[in-house]
Amino acid sequence: MNIGDVSAHSGLSVKTIRYYEDIGLVSPLRGGNGYRAFRKNEQHKLAFLGRARSLGFTIDDCRTLLALYEDETRASADVKSIANEHLEKIENKIASLEAMRCTLSHLIDECAGDHRPDCPILKDLCGCQDLE
């Protein structure tokens, strides 16, 4: 299958597929004309990578997960460990976003939003108690 067909089937852009090839995540065959020819296993790897990236795994995580996927003697505990670490990062980011939402919501509520120059939002952003 050529790169355009693989792109259509995997949902990954041609640019992304070329990038994954450049960094060694996939290794399609090359025909005499220099065109890429993707075998079934490369197509599966690309689908795997697309799904892993959609879940927010880093390229390094994807490389490790792909190696584990291909290792028939793998321990599922290794996979679970990577997924748990990633979930912890996601949960920390969610907590951070919720704190930002709470702070910004409070500042918006405190701002009169009228013609006066006094603005609690700007005061908070500059760290000032008094904004002249």
C-alpha positions as CSV (number, residue, x, y, z in Angstrom):
1,M,0.0,0.0,0.0
2,N,1.4,3.5,-0.8
3,I,1.6,6.4,1.6
4,G,-1.6,8.1,0.4
5,D,-3.6,4.9,0.9
6,V,-2.0,4.3,4.4
7,S,-2.8,7.9,5.3
8,A,-6.5,7.5,4.3
9,H,-6.8,4.2,6.2
10,S,-4.9,5.3,9.3
11,G,-6.2,8.8,9.7
12,L,-2.7,10.1,9.9
13,S,-1.4,12.8,7.6
14,V,1.3,11.9,5.1
15,K,3.6,14.4,6.9
16,T,3.1,12.5,10.2
17,I,3.7,9.1,8.5
18,R,7.0,10.5,7.0
19,Y,8.0,11.8,10.4
20,Y,7.3,8.5,12.0
21,E,9.5,6.9,9.3
22,D,12.3,9.5,9.9
23,I,12.4,8.8,13.6
24,G,12.4,5.0,13.1
25,L,8.9,4.1,14.3
26,V,8.0,2.5,11.0
27,S,10.2,1.2,8.2
28,P,8.3,0.8,4.9
29,L,9.9,-1.0,2.0
30,R,11.1,1.1,-0.9
31,G,10.4,0.0,-4.5
32,G,12.8,0.5,-7.3
33,N,11.2,3.8,-8.0
34,G,11.9,5.0,-4.4
35,Y,8.2,4.9,-3.4
36,R,7.3,3.6,0.0
37,A,5.4,0.4,0.1
38,F,3.7,-0.2,3.5
39,R,3.2,-3.8,4.6
40,K,0.3,-4.9,6.8
41,N,2.5,-4.8,9.9
42,E,3.5,-1.2,9.1
43,Q,-0.2,-0.3,8.7
44,H,-0.9,-1.8,12.1
45,K,1.9,0.1,13.7
46,L,0.6,3.3,12.2
47,A,-2.9,2.6,13.5
48,F,-1.4,1.8,16.9
49,L,0.6,5.0,16.9
50,G,-2.3,7.1,15.9
51,R,-4.4,5.7,18.7
52,A,-1.6,6.1,21.3
53,R,-1.0,9.7,20.2
54,S,-4.7,10.5,20.4
55,L,-4.5,9.4,24.0
56,G,-1.7,11.8,24.6
57,F,1.2,9.4,24.9
58,T,4.6,11.0,24.0
59,I,6.7,9.8,21.1
60,D,9.0,8.1,23.6
61,D,6.1,6.4,25.3
62,C,4.9,5.3,21.9
63,R,8.3,3.9,21.1
64,T,8.3,1.9,24.3
65,L,4.7,0.8,23.9
66,L,5.3,-0.3,20.3
67,A,8.3,-2.3,21.4
68,L,6.2,-4.0,24.1
69,Y,3.4,-4.6,21.6
70,E,5.9,-6.4,19.3
71,D,7.5,-8.4,22.2
72,E,5.5,-11.6,22.7
73,T,7.3,-12.2,26.0
74,R,6.3,-8.8,27.5
75,A,4.9,-8.4,30.9
76,S,1.6,-6.6,30.9
77,A,2.7,-5.0,34.2
78,D,5.2,-3.0,32.1
79,V,2.5,-1.7,29.8
80,K,0.2,-0.9,32.8
81,S,3.0,1.0,34.5
82,I,3.5,3.3,31.4
83,A,-0.3,3.8,31.2
84,N,-0.5,4.6,35.0
85,E,2.3,7.2,34.7
86,H,0.5,8.8,31.8
87,L,-2.8,8.8,33.6
88,E,-1.2,10.5,36.6
89,K,0.2,13.2,34.3
90,I,-3.3,13.7,32.8
91,E,-4.9,13.9,36.3
92,N,-2.3,16.5,37.4
93,K,-3.0,18.6,34.3
94,I,-6.7,18.4,34.9
95,A,-6.2,19.6,38.5
96,S,-4.1,22.5,37.2
97,L,-6.7,23.4,34.6
98,E,-9.5,23.3,37.3
99,A,-7.5,25.6,39.5
100,M,-7.0,28.0,36.6
101,R,-10.7,27.9,35.8
102,C,-11.6,28.6,39.5
103,T,-9.2,31.5,39.7
104,L,-10.3,33.0,36.4
105,S,-13.9,32.6,37.2
106,H,-13.4,34.3,40.5
107,L,-11.6,37.2,38.9
108,I,-14.3,37.6,36.2
109,D,-17.0,37.7,39.0
110,E,-15.0,40.4,40.8
111,C,-14.6,42.6,37.8
112,A,-17.5,45.0,37.3
113,G,-16.9,45.1,33.5
114,D,-18.0,48.7,33.3
115,H,-16.5,52.1,32.2
116,R,-14.4,52.4,35.3
117,P,-10.7,51.7,35.1
118,D,-10.5,49.5,38.2
119,C,-10.1,45.9,37.2
120,P,-9.4,43.0,39.5
121,I,-8.3,40.8,36.6
122,L,-5.5,43.2,35.6
123,K,-4.5,43.7,39.3
124,D,-4.1,39.9,39.7
125,L,-2.2,39.5,36.4
126,C,0.4,42.1,37.4
127,G,0.5,41.0,41.0
128,C,-0.4,44.5,42.2
129,Q,-2.6,45.4,45.1
130,D,-3.3,48.9,43.6
131,L,-3.5,49.5,39.9
132,E,-3.3,53.2,39.1
